[in-house]
Every structure is written in C-alpha cells, then in structure tokens.
Amino acid sequence: MILCNKFFKTIKRIRSNPKYDKEKDHRVDSLLRLWNANLRSFYQASDLTASDEMIKFYIYCFKKYCSESCNHQWQLDRDFSWLRIVFNNYIKLIFRSASTGIDDNVDEAYKENFFDTTETVIHKYVDENLSKDKNEQDQVIDILTSFVSANANSIFNAYDGKGDFPFPEAWATTPETVDVLDQSRQKSTSFKEIV
C-alpha cells in the first residue's frame, strides 16, 4: 500500500505543478500506462487497503481533472485518458475470478470491498458538499453520474453474479433513471436525495 500511495502522490504532484502543460507533458500518461502494464502484479501483491486507495484516487481525479462535455457528462482530461482504461481493466480483474487464478475468498473480498469503498467515498464526497450552493451541488451530481456511466458497463460485463452481495441498483443507469434524475432536479428534491 505504501508503494501505491507514493505512486498516486507522484501523479498528483506532477499534475499540480503550475508549470505542467497537459498538452505537451506526457509524464502522467506514461505513469498511467506503466500502471496498466503492471496491473495484474499490483492486484496480486496488494491488499484491500491498496484497492481502497485506487478507488479513492480514481474518484479524486474525476473531481479534480475533468471537464464538462455535452449533457452534463464529465470527462477526464486528455492526459488522464489512460486512467479510465486502467480502472476498467482493474474491474475486469477483480470481477472475473476465474481469470485471476487467485483464491476465491480473496476475490469475493475484493468484489464486495469495491462496492463498499465506492459507496463510502461517494457518501463522503456528498457530505462535504452539503453546504455548497446549488450550482456546485449540481456539478457533484454530474460528476457522480459520469463516474457511474464510465464504469457501470464494465462491471455489468465482468460481474459473474456470484457472491453474497447484490449489484447496486443505483449503478444501473438507464434512460429511465436519467429521466428520474432530471425530474428530481426540477422539483424541490434535496441534494442528498437526488444523489
């Protein structure tokens, strides 16, 4: 986990440097490609806390290094495009237990931990923004919706349906759920209820 934290801190430090040029500097992209190339080793050598840090880092990047595109969707900045690939490959690793060759009990722990940690990080993010104005809260909703949209399909495709936990229904973003989300915003529904 120490190595994992150092890796994420290095990326944050590079990206937060005022002289960093996301169009010309390829260090973040190179580090993310390196991480992707060694993802299986990372998964096999790490414990659940490293998995937690990965999820926290991904959502942190979604909040910090993305911009709004059409339909209130948010996309990671171009220099972080490999982060989505890494995260999707990580999802495939932890949800396709047969392909990992790792003990089934460990796999189950990772699967359950993935949803628990994601939910915890999202709740923390929501709680931090309860006192913000409506525009800032709308941005939080859009970022969370974009995060789910970016990853739910990979989980649906990889999740084998095995385990003592259900697939979170809130992750099943369909046109109907998006309509409900839009209608909730137009009514006087609270920020927390919408999320």
Backbone as CSV, one residue per row, in Angstrom:
resi,resn,N_x,N_y,N_z,CA_x,CA_y,CA_z,C_x,C_y,C_z
1,MET,0.809,-1.200,0.000,0.000,0.000,0.000,0.855,1.269,0.000
2,ILE,2.033,1.208,0.632,2.927,2.371,0.671,3.341,2.736,-0.751
3,LEU,3.699,1.718,-1.553,4.086,1.948,-2.941,2.930,2.573,-3.726
4,CYS,1.741,2.065,-3.489,0.535,2.565,-4.144,0.328,4.051,-3.821
5,ASN,0.423,4.415,-2.558,0.259,5.810,-2.141,1.309,6.718,-2.761
6,LYS,2.564,6.234,-2.806,3.637,7.033,-3.404,3.370,7.275,-4.882
7,PHE,2.873,6.241,-5.545,2.562,6.342,-6.972,1.493,7.402,-7.213
8,PHE,0.413,7.354,-6.435,-0.671,8.328,-6.598,-0.209,9.739,-6.232
9,LYS,0.606,9.846,-5.182,1.119,11.167,-4.781,2.016,11.751,-5.868
10,THR,2.795,10.891,-6.522,3.673,11.356,-7.605,2.848,11.948,-8.739
11,ILE,1.778,11.257,-9.120,0.910,11.764,-10.191,0.275,13.093,-9.780
12,LYS,-0.227,13.170,-8.551,-0.848,14.415,-8.070,0.160,15.556,-8.060
13,ARG,1.398,15.258,-7.613,2.432,16.292,-7.535,2.795,16.815,-8.930
14,ILE,2.961,15.889,-9.886,3.281,16.293,-11.260,2.165,17.184,-11.811
15,ARG,0.936,16.730,-11.632,-0.222,17.422,-12.234,-0.515,18.762,-11.566
16,SER,-0.192,18.900,-10.294,-0.499,20.154,-9.590,0.589,21.217,-9.766
17,ASN,1.687,20.881,-10.402,2.750,21.839,-10.660,2.224,22.910,-11.617
18,PRO,2.326,24.182,-11.241,1.794,25.263,-12.107,2.413,25.284,-13.509
19,LYS,3.626,24.742,-13.647,4.296,24.740,-14.949,3.902,23.540,-15.816
20,TYR,3.103,22.662,-15.263,2.696,21.467,-16.010,1.823,21.865,-17.201
21,ASP,2.145,21.335,-18.366,1.373,21.594,-19.587,0.739,20.279,-20.025
22,LYS,-0.572,20.155,-19.851,-1.219,18.864,-20.108,-1.237,18.494,-21.584
23,GLU,-0.949,19.442,-22.452,-0.894,19.136,-23.887,0.482,18.596,-24.292
24,LYS,1.537,19.063,-23.627,2.897,18.706,-24.047,3.614,17.755,-23.092
25,ASP,3.203,17.737,-21.836,3.877,16.902,-20.838,3.204,15.528,-20.806
26,HIS,3.980,14.484,-21.017,3.413,13.133,-21.109,3.744,12.256,-19.899
27,ARG,4.221,12.872,-18.818,4.606,12.064,-17.652,3.420,11.360,-17.002
28,VAL,2.297,12.051,-16.842,1.118,11.425,-16.224,0.640,10.268,-17.100
29,ASP,0.539,10.514,-18.390,0.123,9.484,-19.336,1.055,8.268,-19.263
30,SER,2.366,8.516,-19.217,3.354,7.420,-19.163,3.227,6.620,-17.869
31,LEU,3.015,7.313,-16.746,2.855,6.610,-15.469,1.586,5.748,-15.462
32,LEU,0.514,6.265,-16.034,-0.731,5.504,-16.087,-0.597,4.291,-17.003
33,ARG,0.126,4.431,-18.102,0.375,3.289,-18.990,1.227,2.234,-18.281
34,LEU,2.210,2.698,-17.514,3.066,1.785,-16.746,2.232,1.018,-15.723
35,TRP,1.347,1.740,-15.059,0.463,1.121,-14.070,-0.414,0.063,-14.741
36,ASN,-0.956,0.394,-15.900,-1.813,-0.547,-16.621,-1.042,-1.815,-17.010
37,ALA,0.207,-1.633,-17.462,1.026,-2.773,-17.887,1.346,-3.709,-16.718
38,ASN,1.322,-3.183,-15.503,1.671,-3.979,-14.321,0.478,-4.197,-13.394
39,LEU,-0.709,-4.048,-13.915,-1.914,-4.096,-13.085,-2.108,-5.447,-12.391
40,ARG,-1.890,-6.535,-13.111,-2.067,-7.863,-12.517,-1.115,-8.051,-11.327
41,SER,0.141,-7.625,-11.490,1.115,-7.731,-10.397,0.686,-6.877,-9.214
42,PHE,0.195,-5.676,-9.511,-0.284,-4.779,-8.461,-1.421,-5.442,-7.683
43,TYR,-2.362,-6.021,-8.421,-3.523,-6.664,-7.797,-3.094,-7.840,-6.927
44,GLN,-2.183,-8.676,-7.429,-1.770,-9.872,-6.698,-0.931,-9.539,-5.476
45,ALA,-0.227,-8.419,-5.521,0.673,-8.085,-4.421,0.040,-7.190,-3.361
46,SER,-1.122,-6.632,-3.647,-1.692,-5.644,-2.734,-2.809,-6.232,-1.885
47,ASP,-3.169,-5.486,-0.858,-4.280,-5.896,-0.002,-5.477,-4.983,-0.266
48,LEU,-6.528,-5.163,0.505,-7.752,-4.392,0.276,-7.552,-2.895,0.461
49,THR,-6.631,-2.504,1.336,-6.426,-1.058,1.534,-5.849,-0.416,0.276
50,ALA,-5.014,-1.159,-0.471,-4.490,-0.632,-1.735,-5.627,-0.485,-2.745
51,SER,-6.541,-1.439,-2.721,-7.726,-1.351,-3.584,-8.545,-0.110,-3.221
52,ASP,-8.704,0.144,-1.923,-9.412,1.344,-1.461,-8.754,2.599,-2.012
53,GLU,-7.413,2.645,-1.934,-6.674,3.823,-2.390,-6.855,4.035,-3.889
54,MET,-6.920,2.934,-4.651,-7.124,3.045,-6.087,-8.479,3.683,-6.400
55,ILE,-9.512,3.230,-5.712,-10.858,3.771,-5.938,-10.912,5.240,-5.524
56,LYS,-10.326,5.564,-4.378,-10.301,6.960,-3.912,-9.557,7.851,-4.907
57,PHE,-8.427,7.347,-5.412,-7.635,8.118,-6.367,-8.423,8.371,-7.648
58,TYR,-9.121,7.361,-8.131,-9.887,7.493,-9.373,-10.997,8.537,-9.215
59,ILE,-11.733,8.475,-8.122,-12.810,9.450,-7.916,-12.218,10.842,-7.672
60,TYR,-11.083,10.914,-6.973,-10.391,12.191,-6.774,-10.059,12.815,-8.141
61,CYS,-9.527,12.008,-9.059,-9.175,12.508,-10.394,-10.415,12.936,-11.159
62,PHE,-11.505,12.208,-10.954,-12.751,12.572,-11.626,-13.229,13.940,-11.127
63,LYS,-13.002,14.230,-9.850,-13.415,15.532,-9.309,-12.458,16.636,-9.749
64,LYS,-11.179,16.317,-9.827,-10.144,17.334,-9.972,-9.692,17.578,-11.419
65,TYR,-9.626,16.512,-12.209,-9.012,16.613,-13.534,-9.995,16.215,-14.637
66,CYS,-11.136,16.855,-14.646,-12.089,16.557,-15.713,-12.789,17.847,-16.124
67,SER,-13.462,17.761,-17.249,-14.187,18.926,-17.734,-15.537,18.476,-18.265
68,GLU,-16.454,19.416,-18.322,-17.819,19.097,-18.726,-17.899,18.974,-20.240
69,SER,-18.561,17.907,-20.677,-18.843,17.777,-22.111,-20.348,17.944,-22.289
70,CYS,-20.931,17.317,-23.278,-22.364,17.502,-23.514,-23.217,16.758,-22.484
71,ASN,-24.464,17.184,-22.337,-25.459,16.538,-21.466,-25.014,16.372,-20.015
72,HIS,-24.357,17.345,-19.476,-23.902,17.330,-18.080,-22.909,16.193,-17.777
73,GLN,-22.390,15.526,-18.796,-21.417,14.462,-18.559,-20.036,15.092,-18.380
74,TRP,-19.237,14.492,-17.521,-17.885,14.979,-17.282,-16.898,13.943,-17.785
75,GLN,-15.822,14.409,-18.407,-14.796,13.511,-18.928,-13.458,13.853,-18.310
76,LEU,-12.662,12.808,-18.060,-11.315,13.030,-17.550,-10.506,13.798,-18.588
77,ASP,-9.610,14.658,-18.121,-8.737,15.395,-19.036,-7.935,14.411,-19.887
78,ARG,-7.494,14.897,-21.037,-6.824,14.024,-22.002,-5.610,13.298,-21.424
79,ASP,-4.851,13.970,-20.579,-3.659,13.323,-20.018,-4.019,12.237,-18.991
80,PHE,-5.309,12.166,-18.620,-5.766,11.112,-17.716,-6.612,10.058,-18.437
81,SER,-6.569,10.060,-19.765,-7.411,9.118,-20.508,-7.067,7.664,-20.184
82,TRP,-5.820,7.397,-19.866,-5.437,6.024,-19.528,-5.962,5.599,-18.167
83,LEU,-6.331,6.539,-17.332,-6.862,6.175,-16.011,-8.154,5.382,-16.151
84,ARG,-8.996,5.786,-17.068,-10.241,5.044,-17.287,-9.941,3.626,-17.772
85,ILE,-8.955,3.471,-18.654,-8.562,2.148,-19.146,-8.036,1.303,-17.993
86,VAL,-7.176,1.897,-17.163,-6.629,1.177,-16.007,-7.762,0.718,-15.095
87,PHE,-8.692,1.614,-14.826,-9.770,1.296,-13.899,-10.679,0.211,-14.482
88,ASN,-10.961,0.294,-15.773,-11.772,-0.742,-16.414,-11.065,-2.096,-16.385
89,ASN,-9.768,-2.100,-16.609,-9.011,-3.352,-16.531,-8.966,-3.891,-15.101
90,TYR,-8.894,-2.983,-14.141,-8.934,-3.391,-12.734,-10.282,-4.047,-12.406
91,ILE,-11.362,-3.452,-12.900,-12.699,-4.015,-12.702,-12.762,-5.432,-13.285
92,LYS,-12.234,-5.602,-14.500,-12.239,-6.930,-15.127,-11.465,-7.930,-14.277
93,LEU,-10.336,-7.501,-13.734,-9.528,-8.400,-12.893,-10.279,-8.857,-11.648
94,ILE,-10.879,-7.922,-10.937,-11.485,-8.310,-9.668,-12.839,-8.987,-9.822
95,PHE,-13.528,-8.768,-10.945,-14.843,-9.382,-11.102,-14.830,-10.668,-11.913
96,ARG,-13.758,-10.947,-12.587,-13.651,-12.218,-13.308,-12.731,-13.130,-12.528
97,SER,-13.250,-13.721,-11.469,-12.429,-14.506,-10.554,-11.741,-15.681,-11.229
98,ALA,-12.392,-16.282,-12.214,-11.799,-17.451,-12.855,-10.500,-17.093,-13.580
99,SER,-10.409,-15.872,-14.063,-9.234,-15.490,-14.841,-8.070,-15.004,-13.982
100,THR,-8.306,-14.747,-12.703,-7.228,-14.202,-11.878,-6.330,-15.286,-11.298
101,GLY,-6.894,-16.472,-11.098,-6.100,-17.541,-10.504,-5.794,-17.309,-9.044
102,ILE,-6.538,-16.426,-8.424,-6.327,-16.117,-7.012,-7.435,-16.783,-6.217
103,ASP,-7.163,-17.044,-4.964,-8.130,-17.705,-4.089,-9.505,-17.055,-4.169
104,ASP,-10.574,-17.880,-4.309,-11.941,-17.361,-4.457,-12.371,-16.483,-3.297
105,ASN,-11.945,-16.811,-2.072,-12.315,-15.996,-0.908,-11.725,-14.592,-1.004
106,VAL,-10.510,-14.515,-1.524,-9.870,-13.208,-1.718,-10.641,-12.428,-2.774
107,ASP,-11.006,-13.110,-3.855,-11.778,-12.463,-4.921,-13.086,-11.890,-4.399
108,GLU,-13.804,-12.687,-3.592,-15.073,-12.229,-3.041,-14.863,-10.984,-2.188
109,ALA,-13.783,-10.985,-1.401,-13.487,-9.824,-0.552,-13.241,-8.588,-1.410
110,TYR,-12.505,-8.747,-2.510,-12.232,-7.610,-3.397,-13.506,-7.090,-4.045
111,LYS,-14.364,-8.011,-4.495,-15.615,-7.597,-5.143,-16.493,-6.805,-4.174
112,GLU,-16.676,-7.360,-2.996,-17.524,-6.695,-2.013,-16.913,-5.368,-1.591
113,ASN,-15.595,-5.380,-1.396,-14.884,-4.171,-0.991,-14.999,-3.076,-2.052
114,PHE,-15.007,-3.467,-3.332,-15.113,-2.489,-4.414,-16.373,-1.645,-4.250
115,PHE,-17.519,-2.302,-4.061,-18.778,-1.577,-3.916,-18.829,-0.792,-2.607
116,ASP,-18.372,-1.411,-1.514,-18.399,-0.737,-0.206,-17.557,0.530,-0.226
117,THR,-16.330,0.406,-0.751,-15.427,1.565,-0.779,-15.978,2.660,-1.679
118,THR,-16.472,2.273,-2.856,-17.032,3.268,-3.778,-18.178,4.015,-3.118
119,GLU,-19.052,3.278,-2.451,-20.184,3.908,-1.773,-19.713,4.843,-0.661
120,THR,-18.724,4.406,0.110,-18.182,5.231,1.202,-17.582,6.526,0.662
121,VAL,-16.789,6.417,-0.415,-16.150,7.596,-0.999,-17.210,8.566,-1.536
122,ILE,-18.247,8.030,-2.189,-19.312,8.878,-2.720,-20.062,9.578,-1.586
123,HIS,-20.402,8.843,-0.519,-21.105,9.461,0.621,-20.266,10.570,1.243
124,LYS,-18.955,10.331,1.357,-18.059,11.346,1.922,-18.054,12.595,1.038
125,TYR,-17.990,12.390,-0.253,-17.995,13.494,-1.215,-19.297,14.290,-1.123
126,VAL,-20.410,13.585,-1.006,-21.716,14.243,-0.872,-21.770,15.047,0.422
127,ASP,-21.353,14.438,1.528,-21.373,15.122,2.831,-20.520,16.385,2.824
128,GLU,-19.387,16.339,2.104,-18.504,17.505,2.018,-19.153,18.663,1.263
129,ASN,-20.146,18.346,0.436,-20.750,19.372,-0.419,-22.165,19.758,-0.015
130,LEU,-22.617,19.293,1.137,-23.982,19.601,1.586,-24.226,21.090,1.758
131,SER,-23.203,21.817,2.159,-23.383,23.244,2.428,-23.098,24.126,1.201
132,LYS,-22.744,23.511,0.074,-22.425,24.281,-1.128,-23.696,24.802,-1.798
133,ASP,-23.511,25.768,-2.707,-24.683,26.293,-3.410,-25.162,25.302,-4.481
134,LYS,-26.325,25.590,-5.057,-26.981,24.644,-5.974,-26.115,24.313,-7.189
135,ASN,-25.431,25.290,-7.763,-24.585,25.036,-8.933,-23.464,24.059,-8.617
136,GLU,-22.835,24.249,-7.458,-21.756,23.347,-7.049,-22.303,21.947,-6.757
137,GLN,-23.485,21.874,-6.168,-24.100,20.578,-5.896,-24.488,19.878,-7.197
138,ASP,-24.979,20.652,-8.168,-25.298,20.075,-9.474,-24.050,19.492,-10.132
139,GLN,-22.927,20.173,-9.952,-21.667,19.667,-10.512,-21.296,18.339,-9.852
140,VAL,-21.497,18.234,-8.541,-21.227,16.978,-7.821,-22.083,15.854,-8.399
141,ILE,-23.367,16.132,-8.598,-24.289,15.132,-9.165,-23.813,14.707,-10.555
142,ASP,-23.424,15.680,-11.378,-22.965,15.366,-12.738,-21.689,14.537,-12.720
143,ILE,-20.766,14.849,-11.819,-19.523,14.083,-11.726,-19.810,12.651,-11.292
144,LEU,-20.679,12.485,-10.292,-21.007,11.133,-9.821,-21.739,10.339,-10.890
145,THR,-22.669,10.987,-11.594,-23.384,10.314,-12.684,-22.398,9.906,-13.779
146,SER,-21.448,10.781,-14.087,-20.444,10.486,-15.115,-19.538,9.339,-14.681
147,PHE,-19.178,9.315,-13.397,-18.341,8.231,-12.865,-19.045,6.889,-13.021
148,VAL,-20.320,6.850,-12.648,-21.088,5.602,-12.777,-21.224,5.219,-14.249
149,SER,-21.550,6.192,-15.100,-21.699,5.914,-16.526,-20.409,5.371,-17.139
150,ALA,-19.281,5.894,-16.678,-17.983,5.483,-17.229,-17.613,4.059,-16.835
151,ASN,-18.193,3.544,-15.751,-17.733,2.251,-15.232,-18.790,1.167,-15.091
152,ALA,-20.059,1.550,-15.064,-21.105,0.557,-14.826,-21.119,-0.534,-15.891
153,ASN,-20.924,-0.151,-17.150,-20.963,-1.141,-18.225,-19.877,-2.199,-18.057
154,SER,-18.678,-1.772,-17.651,-17.581,-2.726,-17.427,-17.919,-3.696,-16.307
155,ILE,-18.567,-3.177,-15.272,-18.936,-4.050,-14.152,-20.031,-5.020,-14.579
156,PHE,-21.036,-4.517,-15.290,-22.107,-5.401,-15.774,-21.514,-6.537,-16.615
157,ASN,-20.566,-6.197,-17.489,-19.981,-7.202,-18.375,-19.073,-8.185,-17.634
158,ALA,-18.419,-7.724,-16.572,-17.450,-8.577,-15.874,-18.031,-9.320,-14.678
159,TYR,-19.040,-8.760,-14.045,-19.580,-9.346,-12.811,-20.271,-10.669,-13.120
160,ASP,-19.845,-11.723,-12.443,-20.375,-13.056,-12.729,-21.652,-13.379,-11.954
161,GLY,-22.114,-12.438,-11.140,-23.354,-12.663,-10.387,-23.168,-13.517,-9.151
162,LYS,-21.923,-13.925,-8.885,-21.668,-14.754,-7.714,-21.265,-13.867,-6.545
163,GLY,-21.572,-14.303,-5.368,-21.203,-13.532,-4.181,-22.399,-13.273,-3.307
164,ASP,-22.127,-12.835,-2.094,-23.184,-12.602,-1.110,-23.713,-11.178,-1.157
165,PHE,-23.426,-10.448,-2.208,-23.851,-9.059,-2.292,-24.515,-8.836,-3.638
166,PRO,-25.530,-8.001,-3.684,-26.198,-7.742,-4.960,-25.466,-6.645,-5.721
167,PHE,-25.682,-6.608,-7.012,-25.192,-5.486,-7.815,-26.002,-4.266,-7.404
168,PRO,-25.349,-3.157,-7.049,-26.108,-1.973,-6.604,-27.053,-1.470,-7.692
169,GLU,-28.328,-1.430,-7.383,-29.317,-0.996,-8.366,-29.064,0.435,-8.832
170,ALA,-28.507,1.252,-7.954,-28.259,2.653,-8.313,-27.247,2.782,-9.452
171,TRP,-26.453,1.710,-9.700,-25.460,1.759,-10.765,-26.079,1.440,-12.121
172,ALA,-27.312,0.975,-12.121,-27.965,0.598,-13.374,-28.521,1.840,-14.058
173,THR,-27.643,2.654,-14.628,-28.084,3.895,-15.268,-28.729,3.571,-16.607
174,THR,-30.000,3.812,-16.681,-30.771,3.592,-17.902,-31.413,4.927,-18.279
175,PRO,-31.982,5.039,-19.472,-32.683,6.296,-19.815,-33.739,6.665,-18.776
176,GLU,-34.390,5.656,-18.195,-35.430,5.925,-17.193,-34.839,6.560,-15.929
177,THR,-33.688,6.028,-15.492,-33.094,6.600,-14.270,-32.571,8.007,-14.521
178,VAL,-32.077,8.250,-15.743,-31.621,9.605,-16.084,-32.816,10.566,-16.095
179,ASP,-33.961,10.110,-16.611,-35.177,10.935,-16.594,-35.588,11.276,-15.173
180,VAL,-35.540,10.283,-14.289,-35.891,10.500,-12.885,-34.935,11.520,-12.267
181,LEU,-33.646,11.398,-12.606,-32.642,12.338,-12.113,-32.968,13.757,-12.565
182,ASP,-33.281,13.917,-13.837,-33.609,15.243,-14.361,-34.878,15.810,-13.726
183,GLN,-35.887,14.967,-13.540,-37.138,15.408,-12.916,-36.909,15.810,-11.466
184,SER,-36.029,15.061,-10.777,-35.723,15.375,-9.376,-35.094,16.751,-9.252
185,ARG,-34.250,17.098,-10.210,-33.594,18.408,-10.169,-34.594,19.536,-10.362
186,GLN,-35.604,19.285,-11.165,-36.599,20.327,-11.439,-37.542,20.526,-10.259
187,LYS,-37.696,19.495,-9.441,-38.558,19.618,-8.258,-37.715,20.142,-7.103
188,SER,-38.299,20.172,-5.946,-37.555,20.671,-4.791,-36.910,19.516,-4.016
189,THR,-36.491,18.479,-4.751,-35.827,17.339,-4.111,-34.480,17.776,-3.557
190,SER,-34.142,17.267,-2.382,-32.882,17.678,-1.760,-31.689,17.080,-2.505
191,PHE,-30.546,17.730,-2.371,-29.289,17.309,-2.986,-28.978,15.852,-2.608
192,LYS,-29.095,15.549,-1.329,-28.735,14.203,-0.851,-29.680,13.149,-1.433
193,GLU,-30.959,13.463,-1.521,-31.930,12.503,-2.080,-31.652,12.248,-3.557
194,ILE,-31.317,13.301,-4.298,-31.008,13.129,-5.725,-29.799,12.221,-5.894
195,VAL,-28.750,12.483,-5.133,-27.537,11.649,-5.227,-27.873,10.226,-4.848
